[in-house]
C-alpha cells in the first residue's frame, strides 16, 4: 500500500472503522479519517508532505499515532487552485 502523505511505500495497519492507518519509513505511523481521504480525492488535493511530516513529528510528543482529520490536514498550495 502507499503512504497517504508522501505516496511512498507504506504498511497498512488495521484500524478502527472510518480511519486508515499507515506506517511509512519517511512519515512514520499515523491515522487519517476516510472522510478526509474521500474529500481530498474529490477535490484533487494532496498533503504538503514536508509540513505534514513536521506536524506529525510534533504531535508524537503527545500521542504515539497522530490522527489527521479535516482540522489537522496541511494541504499543498498548488492542489488548492
N, C-alpha and C positions, 0 to 999 in steps of 0.2 A: 504494500500500500504506500501511498505517498504522503508526505508531510503537508498539512493544510496551510502551513505558513510559508515554507520555502520551496515546496513541491519536490524536495529531495526524497530519498528512500527513508521510510519510517515504518515502525512496527505499530500495528493496530492493537490497542489494548481493549479488552471487554469493559464496557462502561454501562452506566445506568441509562434507562430509556430516555431518549431526547438529546443525548450527548454523544460526541465522537471523541475518543481519547487516542492520542498518538505519542510515540516515543521516537524522537528524531535525534540522531547523533549531533546535529548542529543546533537545533532549537530546544532540545530537552523534552521532557514529558509535560503534556498539557491536555486540557479538555475544552472542546468548543461545542456550543449548542448547535444542534442540527438546524434549528430555525435560522440562525445566523448564516450557516453554510448555504442554505437554500436561498436566502435573501441575496447574499453576495453573488451566487451563481446567476440569479435572475437579473441582477443589475450589472454583471460583468466586473465586479470589484475583486481586488486581491489585497492581501495584507501587505503592509510596509514591513518587509522582512526584518531589516535591521532594528527598527524602532520596536517592533513586536517582540523580538528576541530580548532587547534591553528591558522591556516591560516584564516579560516572563521571569527574567533573572531577578528583578527587584521583588516580584511577588513571591518568589520561592523562599524569601526570608520569613514569610507569614504562613505559607502553605506549600506542601511538597508538590502538589499538582495544581497549578494555577488554572482558573476557569475563565474562559473567554466567551462573553455574550455581547449583545449589541452595545452596551455601555463601555466595554473594555476594548473593543476592536479598534486597532490602529490600521487604517487603510492607506494604500498607496495613492498619492495625489493624482497621478495620471489616470488611475482607474475611475476616479470620480467624475471625470469630464465626459 
